[in-house]
Amino acid sequence: MQEIIITREPVELFKILKFENIASSGGEAKAMIENENVLVNGLLETQKRKKIVSGDIIEVAGIEYKIVLV
């Protein structure tokens, strides 16, 4: 499991995907969510602006990312 470090919370889901280069752009990040390719805490997530906080687990293409606040 990889860690994604955030400095404030909450952060919108599509922004995490974009800024961590999981998606190449904000539009691609939104499309990934819209096309049901993203899980948050083991559940399918369809809200592009879902608020993500420390401790959440995002899964994309079988890769898990744990959100850590510093």
mmCIF file of the C-alpha atoms, coordinates in Angstrom:
data_MODEL
# 
_entry.id   MODEL 
# 
loop_
_atom_site.group_PDB 
_atom_site.id 
_atom_site.type_symbol 
_atom_site.label_atom_id 
_atom_site.label_alt_id 
_atom_site.label_comp_id 
_atom_site.label_asym_id 
_atom_site.label_entity_id 
_atom_site.label_seq_id 
_atom_site.pdbx_PDB_ins_code 
_atom_site.Cartn_x 
_atom_site.Cartn_y 
_atom_site.Cartn_z 
_atom_site.occupancy 
_atom_site.B_iso_or_equiv 
_atom_site.pdbx_formal_charge 
_atom_site.auth_seq_id 
_atom_site.auth_comp_id 
_atom_site.auth_asym_id 
_atom_site.auth_atom_id 
_atom_site.pdbx_PDB_model_num 
ATOM 1  C CA . MET A 1 1  ? 0.000   0.000  0.000   1.00 0.00 ? 1  MET A CA 1 
ATOM 2  C CA . GLN A 1 2  ? 1.345   3.401  -0.976  1.00 0.00 ? 2  GLN A CA 1 
ATOM 3  C CA . GLU A 1 3  ? 0.908   6.499  1.149   1.00 0.00 ? 3  GLU A CA 1 
ATOM 4  C CA . ILE A 1 4  ? -0.378  9.851  -0.048  1.00 0.00 ? 4  ILE A CA 1 
ATOM 5  C CA . ILE A 1 5  ? 0.635   12.724 2.206   1.00 0.00 ? 5  ILE A CA 1 
ATOM 6  C CA . ILE A 1 6  ? -1.783  15.633 2.602   1.00 0.00 ? 6  ILE A CA 1 
ATOM 7  C CA . THR A 1 7  ? -1.187  18.831 4.566   1.00 0.00 ? 7  THR A CA 1 
ATOM 8  C CA . ARG A 1 8  ? -4.821  19.789 5.088   1.00 0.00 ? 8  ARG A CA 1 
ATOM 9  C CA . GLU A 1 9  ? -8.144  18.023 5.104   1.00 0.00 ? 9  GLU A CA 1 
ATOM 10 C CA . PRO A 1 10 ? -10.554 17.407 3.628   1.00 0.00 ? 10 PRO A CA 1 
ATOM 11 C CA . VAL A 1 11 ? -9.307  17.164 0.032   1.00 0.00 ? 11 VAL A CA 1 
ATOM 12 C CA . GLU A 1 12 ? -11.612 16.421 -2.887  1.00 0.00 ? 12 GLU A CA 1 
ATOM 13 C CA . LEU A 1 13 ? -11.133 12.974 -4.405  1.00 0.00 ? 13 LEU A CA 1 
ATOM 14 C CA . PHE A 1 14 ? -10.529 14.118 -7.984  1.00 0.00 ? 14 PHE A CA 1 
ATOM 15 C CA . LYS A 1 15 ? -7.819  16.548 -6.795  1.00 0.00 ? 15 LYS A CA 1 
ATOM 16 C CA . ILE A 1 16 ? -5.917  13.743 -5.069  1.00 0.00 ? 16 ILE A CA 1 
ATOM 17 C CA . LEU A 1 17 ? -6.048  11.634 -8.220  1.00 0.00 ? 17 LEU A CA 1 
ATOM 18 C CA . LYS A 1 18 ? -4.801  14.584 -10.294 1.00 0.00 ? 18 LYS A CA 1 
ATOM 19 C CA . PHE A 1 19 ? -2.062  15.900 -8.008  1.00 0.00 ? 19 PHE A CA 1 
ATOM 20 C CA . GLU A 1 20 ? -0.675  12.432 -7.234  1.00 0.00 ? 20 GLU A CA 1 
ATOM 21 C CA . ASN A 1 21 ? -0.473  11.673 -10.982 1.00 0.00 ? 21 ASN A CA 1 
ATOM 22 C CA . ILE A 1 22 ? -2.876  8.748  -10.680 1.00 0.00 ? 22 ILE A CA 1 
ATOM 23 C CA . ALA A 1 23 ? -4.763  10.616 -13.415 1.00 0.00 ? 23 ALA A CA 1 
ATOM 24 C CA . SER A 1 24 ? -3.003  12.872 -15.921 1.00 0.00 ? 24 SER A CA 1 
ATOM 25 C CA . SER A 1 25 ? -5.555  15.690 -15.557 1.00 0.00 ? 25 SER A CA 1 
ATOM 26 C CA . GLY A 1 26 ? -8.568  16.786 -13.569 1.00 0.00 ? 26 GLY A CA 1 
ATOM 27 C CA . GLY A 1 27 ? -10.806 15.755 -16.461 1.00 0.00 ? 27 GLY A CA 1 
ATOM 28 C CA . GLU A 1 28 ? -9.301  12.279 -16.546 1.00 0.00 ? 28 GLU A CA 1 
ATOM 29 C CA . ALA A 1 29 ? -9.676  11.994 -12.759 1.00 0.00 ? 29 ALA A CA 1 
ATOM 30 C CA . LYS A 1 30 ? -13.363 12.917 -12.988 1.00 0.00 ? 30 LYS A CA 1 
ATOM 31 C CA . ALA A 1 31 ? -13.855 10.410 -15.821 1.00 0.00 ? 31 ALA A CA 1 
ATOM 32 C CA . MET A 1 32 ? -12.202 7.643  -13.777 1.00 0.00 ? 32 MET A CA 1 
ATOM 33 C CA . ILE A 1 33 ? -14.631 8.312  -10.936 1.00 0.00 ? 33 ILE A CA 1 
ATOM 34 C CA . GLU A 1 34 ? -17.609 8.636  -13.281 1.00 0.00 ? 34 GLU A CA 1 
ATOM 35 C CA . ASN A 1 35 ? -16.712 5.323  -14.976 1.00 0.00 ? 35 ASN A CA 1 
ATOM 36 C CA . GLU A 1 36 ? -16.696 3.567  -11.584 1.00 0.00 ? 36 GLU A CA 1 
ATOM 37 C CA . ASN A 1 37 ? -12.949 2.862  -11.516 1.00 0.00 ? 37 ASN A CA 1 
ATOM 38 C CA . VAL A 1 38 ? -12.311 4.229  -8.008  1.00 0.00 ? 38 VAL A CA 1 
ATOM 39 C CA . LEU A 1 39 ? -12.974 2.711  -4.586  1.00 0.00 ? 39 LEU A CA 1 
ATOM 40 C CA . VAL A 1 40 ? -12.838 4.652  -1.315  1.00 0.00 ? 40 VAL A CA 1 
ATOM 41 C CA . ASN A 1 41 ? -12.606 2.555  1.834   1.00 0.00 ? 41 ASN A CA 1 
ATOM 42 C CA . GLY A 1 42 ? -13.592 -0.524 -0.165  1.00 0.00 ? 42 GLY A CA 1 
ATOM 43 C CA . LEU A 1 43 ? -16.750 1.007  -1.637  1.00 0.00 ? 43 LEU A CA 1 
ATOM 44 C CA . LEU A 1 44 ? -17.368 2.188  -5.183  1.00 0.00 ? 44 LEU A CA 1 
ATOM 45 C CA . GLU A 1 45 ? -17.213 5.985  -5.222  1.00 0.00 ? 45 GLU A CA 1 
ATOM 46 C CA . THR A 1 46 ? -19.050 8.083  -7.814  1.00 0.00 ? 46 THR A CA 1 
ATOM 47 C CA . GLN A 1 47 ? -18.784 11.526 -6.167  1.00 0.00 ? 47 GLN A CA 1 
ATOM 48 C CA . LYS A 1 48 ? -16.028 13.518 -7.886  1.00 0.00 ? 48 LYS A CA 1 
ATOM 49 C CA . ARG A 1 49 ? -15.863 15.959 -5.010  1.00 0.00 ? 49 ARG A CA 1 
ATOM 50 C CA . LYS A 1 50 ? -15.998 13.332 -2.253  1.00 0.00 ? 50 LYS A CA 1 
ATOM 51 C CA . LYS A 1 51 ? -14.174 14.726 0.773   1.00 0.00 ? 51 LYS A CA 1 
ATOM 52 C CA . ILE A 1 52 ? -11.135 12.591 1.591   1.00 0.00 ? 52 ILE A CA 1 
ATOM 53 C CA . VAL A 1 53 ? -9.540  12.684 5.048   1.00 0.00 ? 53 VAL A CA 1 
ATOM 54 C CA . SER A 1 54 ? -6.611  11.049 6.814   1.00 0.00 ? 54 SER A CA 1 
ATOM 55 C CA . GLY A 1 55 ? -7.031  7.301  7.170   1.00 0.00 ? 55 GLY A CA 1 
ATOM 56 C CA . ASP A 1 56 ? -9.098  6.886  3.995   1.00 0.00 ? 56 ASP A CA 1 
ATOM 57 C CA . ILE A 1 57 ? -7.987  4.224  1.513   1.00 0.00 ? 57 ILE A CA 1 
ATOM 58 C CA . ILE A 1 58 ? -8.337  4.967  -2.202  1.00 0.00 ? 58 ILE A CA 1 
ATOM 59 C CA . GLU A 1 59 ? -8.046  2.090  -4.662  1.00 0.00 ? 59 GLU A CA 1 
ATOM 60 C CA . VAL A 1 60 ? -7.477  2.545  -8.403  1.00 0.00 ? 60 VAL A CA 1 
ATOM 61 C CA . ALA A 1 61 ? -6.587  -0.298 -10.796 1.00 0.00 ? 61 ALA A CA 1 
ATOM 62 C CA . GLY A 1 62 ? -5.879  -2.640 -7.898  1.00 0.00 ? 62 GLY A CA 1 
ATOM 63 C CA . ILE A 1 63 ? -3.415  -0.248 -6.231  1.00 0.00 ? 63 ILE A CA 1 
ATOM 64 C CA . GLU A 1 64 ? -4.273  1.009  -2.751  1.00 0.00 ? 64 GLU A CA 1 
ATOM 65 C CA . TYR A 1 65 ? -3.292  4.434  -1.440  1.00 0.00 ? 65 TYR A CA 1 
ATOM 66 C CA . LYS A 1 66 ? -3.580  5.374  2.233   1.00 0.00 ? 66 LYS A CA 1 
ATOM 67 C CA . ILE A 1 67 ? -4.175  9.045  3.023   1.00 0.00 ? 67 ILE A CA 1 
ATOM 68 C CA . VAL A 1 68 ? -1.901  10.444 5.735   1.00 0.00 ? 68 VAL A CA 1 
ATOM 69 C CA . LEU A 1 69 ? -2.150  13.940 7.214   1.00 0.00 ? 69 LEU A CA 1 
ATOM 70 C CA . VAL A 1 70 ? 1.072   15.670 8.284   1.00 0.00 ? 70 VAL A CA 1 
# 
